[in-house]
């Protein structure tokens, strides 16, 4: 018993050395042996038409009297609303945001460029309107034909429409399924050509969901691209699978 107590630490060190040797020996023997797995990447891709359009536009009025500017702007709002309704856009698809008010100033400088005088030049009221609708054709055509408003004295600043798809969640699930099947078929073919068979799935990793304009040269982004400028889009996703080989 005294002998064991005196040499207990030495015995533990010896055991540790033996165990470490066995582990390193196995690692050395297995070094260079092929990994009996196969990694493949599958692609899921789908082109589709956007089913929601968002169009923004703005117009403004200026006057020395704030009350007059508001009166003119409210008259313009009624004209714009009536025009949009005549094109087939409903009231609940329009959002007239609060007017942005700013004071305008004229600045007079001397010959040396020093500011000599600042003169109040009136109020400027800017009105924005946002159209969100599933009637993509109607809004798209309306955004391109605003000559009636211009003829009515309303200088409408029209922005390019934005296009969205409201069923992305369902689409993404279908694409994941498609990409997984594609990867599985690739793995089976590799195993078959190598004279083996496909074993159990060991690891799966999903890539980034990307949406670009159809037939475009848009580059993918690290966090995923989401195109809103094109009505016709292409979505794709990658799935990386790792299988054991039997």
N, C-alpha and C positions, 0 to 999 in steps of 0.2 A: 504493500500500500504506500509506504514511504517512497518507494522507487517511482511509482506512478505519479505521485504528487510532484516529485522533483523533476520528472521528465515529461510532464503533461504538455507544456508549451512546445517542447521540441517535437513531440508526437503530432501535435496539431499542425505544425509547420510542415512536417513530412507528408502528412495526409494531403494538405493543400497543394504541395508540389506535385504529388502523384495525380490528383484530380486535374490540375491545370495541364499536366503533361498529356493526360488522356484526351482532354478537350482540344488541345492544340494538335495532337496527333490525328484526331478525326478530321479536324479542319484541313490539315495538310493533305490527307488522303482524298478528301472530297474536292480539293482545289483543282480547278481545271475541268471538272466533270460538267457536262452540259446541264443546264437548268431545264427540267422536264415540264416547262410551261410555254405557252404561246400568248403574246399580247397583240391585240388587233384593235383597229379603230373603225367604227361604223359611222355612217353619215345618214342623217335624216334631213330631207329637204322638201319644201313645199312652196309653191307660188300661189298667190291669192290676191283678190281685189279687196281694197279697204271698204269697210261698211259704215264708216263715220267720217264726216268732214267737219273741220273747224275753220271758219273764215273770220278774220278780224279786219275792221276798217275804222277810219276815224274822219272827222270833219270838225271845223272850227269856225268861230265868229269873233270879231274884234269890235270894240266900241269904247268910247270915252266914258260911257255910263254903264256900270255893271248891270243895272236893270235892263237896259236896252239890249246888251249882249245876251243875257239870259232869254229875253223874249225872242230874239232872232234864232238862238240855238234851239229853243223849244219848238219853234215853227219848223226848223230843219229836221228835228227828230220825228215830227209827225209826217213829214214828206218821205223820209227814209223808211219809216215803218210802213207807210202805205205802199211804197214801191216794192219793198220786200214781200209784203203780203200778195201783191199783184203778180209776183213771180212764183208764188206757190210755197212761200216760207211762212210757217205759222208763228203766232205770237210767242208760244212757249219755246220756240227755237231761237228767239232773239234775246239778247241781254244788253241793255243800254247801261253802261257803267256810269258812275258819278263823274260829272264834268271836272276837268282839271283847270283851275283858274290861276292865271299868272298876270302880273303887271308888266306892261311894256314900257321901256324907257329909251329915249333918244339921247345920245351923248355928243356933246360938241367939244372939239379939241382945238387948241391953238396951233400955230405953225410949227411949234417945237414938239407937238404931240402930247401936251399936257391937257388933262381934262379941265375944261373951263365951266361947263354947265351940263346939268342933267335935267331933261324935260320929260314929264310924264306923258306917255303916248297912248294911254288907254289900257283896257283889259282885254286879255285873250282867253277865250274859253275853248277848250279842246274836248270833244266828245268821242268816246270810243264805243263801238258796237261789236258784239261777238255773236256769231252764228254757229250753233252746234246742231248738226242734223244727220240723219241717216239717208236723207234724200241727196245722195252724193251728186248725181247728175244735175239736179236743179240748182244747188248752191254753187257748184263748179261753173255752170253757165252764167249764173247771176254775177259772180265775182268778176267775170270777164266783160260783162255788158252793163256798165253803169252810166252810159251816155245820157240817159233820161235825167238822172240826178244832176249831172254837170250842166245840162240844158236848163235845169231849174235853179241854177245858181249855187249848187252845193258842190264844193270841191272835196270830193270823197277820195281819201287816200286808202287805197285797197292793198292789203298785204296778200302774199301768196297763200293759198289754202294749205292746211295741214291735214294729212290723211292718217286715220287710225283703224285698228281692227279690234272689235269688241269681244272676240272669241279666242283670244290668245291662249288662255289657260287650256282649253280643249285642244287647240292646235298643238301646243307644246307637248301634251301627253301623247298624242298620235305620233309626233315626230320622234319622241324618245323611244316609243315602241318600234318605229321603223328603223331607227339607228341601231337599236339593240339587235333586231333581226339581221340587219346587214352585217354587224360585227360577228354575230354567231355563225352566219354562213361563211364568212371569210375564215374564221377559226377552224371550222369543220373542213374546209377545202385544204387549208395548210396541213392539218393533221392527216388527212387522207393522202395528200401528195407525199407526206413524209413516212407513210407506211404505218401510221399509228391511228389512234382514235381519240376523240375529244373527251376529256374528263370533266371534273366538277369546276364550276366557276369559282375562282379564288379572289377576284377583285374587280370592282366596277367603278368607273369614274366618268362623270358627265362633264362635257365641255360647256363653253359659254353659248347662250342663245343669241343668235345674230339675226337682224332683220335689215335687209338692204333693198334698194330698188332692183326690180327684175332686170336681168341682163346688163347690170352696171359693173363698173370697175371699182366700186366702193371698197375701201379697205376695212377689214374687221378691227374692232377695238378690243382692248384687253378686258374691259368690263362688259362688253357686249354692245353692239351698235343697234340703234333703233331709228330707222328712217321714217320721217314724217312728211317728206316733200314729194314723194311719189305715190300715186294711187295704186299702181300695181307693184307688189312687193314679193320678195323671196325670203323665206325664213329657213334657217338651217341650224342644226345642232350636231355635235359629235359625241359618241359614247366610246370610251376605252374599256375593253374587257380583257381580263387575264384568266386563262383556263389552264388546268393541269392536263398533261398529256399521258394517256394510258398506253 
